[in-house]
């Protein structure tokens, strides 16, 4: 499975990148997030309980299933 992963706002700033491709088998966005958290250090920013996510440009929950070619976006809550 190949996924396109995008990071926005303070996540992009903390991680020093705005997107990457990741290969692996991930049953859900939560499984992908757990994989990213294992990178340690600055990746801990993705452990925030109020993190928001989208799959293929649709807002979703962390238990959203993933399929090959999906685009996943992580971003902090929007205020305003």
C-alpha positions in Angstrom: 0.0 0.0 0.0 1.3 3.4 -0.9 -0.2 6.5 0.8 0.3 10.2 0.3 0.5 11.9 3.7 0.2 15.7 4.1 0.9 17.8 7.2 -0.6 21.3 7.8 -0.1 24.4 9.9 1.9 23.8 13.1 2.4 20.1 12.3 4.1 21.0 9.1 6.3 23.5 11.0 7.2 21.0 13.8 8.0 18.2 11.4 9.8 20.3 8.8 7.9 18.8 5.9 4.6 19.3 4.2 4.1 15.9 2.5 5.6 12.5 2.0 4.8 9.1 0.5 4.7 6.1 2.9 4.6 2.5 1.9 3.2 -0.1 4.3 0.1 -1.9 5.4 -2.2 0.3 7.6 -5.7 -0.7 8.4 -6.8 2.8 9.5 -5.5 6.4 9.9 -4.9 5.5 13.6 -2.6 2.7 12.5 -0.7 5.1 10.2 -0.5 7.7 13.0 0.9 5.0 15.4 3.5 4.2 12.8 4.5 7.9 12.5 4.7 8.3 16.3 7.3 5.5 16.4 9.6 7.8 14.7 10.0 9.6 18.0 11.1 13.1 18.8 9.1 15.8 17.0 6.6 13.3 15.7 5.0 13.3 19.1 3.1 16.4 17.9 0.8 13.9 16.1 -0.2 12.4 19.5 -2.5 15.4 20.3 -5.9 14.2 21.3 -7.6 17.0 19.2 -5.7 16.2 16.0 -7.9 16.4 12.9 -7.6 14.3 9.8 -8.9 13.8 6.4 -8.9 11.0 3.8 -9.0 12.0 0.2 -10.1 15.5 1.2 -13.0 14.4 3.4 -12.9 15.0 7.1 -13.0 11.8 9.0 -12.2 10.0 12.3 -9.0 8.2 13.1 -10.7 4.8 12.7 -11.3 5.6 9.0 -10.0 2.6 6.9 -7.3 3.2 4.3 -6.7 1.8 0.8 -3.8 1.9 -1.6 -3.4 5.4 -3.1 -5.3 7.3 -0.4 -4.2 10.8 0.6 -4.3 11.4 4.3 -4.0 14.9 5.9 -3.2 15.7 9.5 -4.0 19.2 10.8 -4.7 20.9 14.1 -8.2 22.0 15.0 -9.4 25.1 13.1 -10.5 28.0 15.3 -12.1 31.3 14.3 
